[in-house]
């Protein structure tokens, strides 16, 4: 096992949507007890709860389930020269990554590339918030695998259009659709609470004629 003298904790920021890197060394980690880990936007992302030799505890607020998770990271795992993802235990959604900074940056790049491949483009720059989009796509995929996406017609043929900040699910057969926001942590919170997705047909508005006949006829 390859270990390093430095480690990085990368956390998704629920306020600005960016991923903030927090770096530690074996020489400074002990002084980090109760230290606040703050994003560049000013939002407090986590608190270093404990810095024992064998285990490090981080208190990480989770906007999805509305609680603060105490995330315990084994000392060997924390200093391991790789990138491991950490998750919300209740919703199984990604909170961030821990490990070697270069490996973390490569993992983030691969995640962005995967989103870009789904879009059929060369990069993920058109996506407002790639980490959020990626997680909501996974949620939608899991719902589809469990048969949780429903359409009013009996011969549904589904397709998805991925836009900058939303996913549009459509039935090719009947035209029913549903729009799922995918640009913010609030969208992620809402998507994680979905038990099913119901596609509905858009109602067409009838335009009234400009020249309307009077209800009363004028007798001549």
Helices and strands as residue ranges (DSSP letters): E 6-12, E 19-25, G 29-32, E 36-38, E 44-51, E 55-62, E 67-74, H 75-78, E 83-87, E 94-99, H 101-119, H 130-145, E 149-151, E 158-162, E 166-171, E 177-181, H 185-192, E 197-199
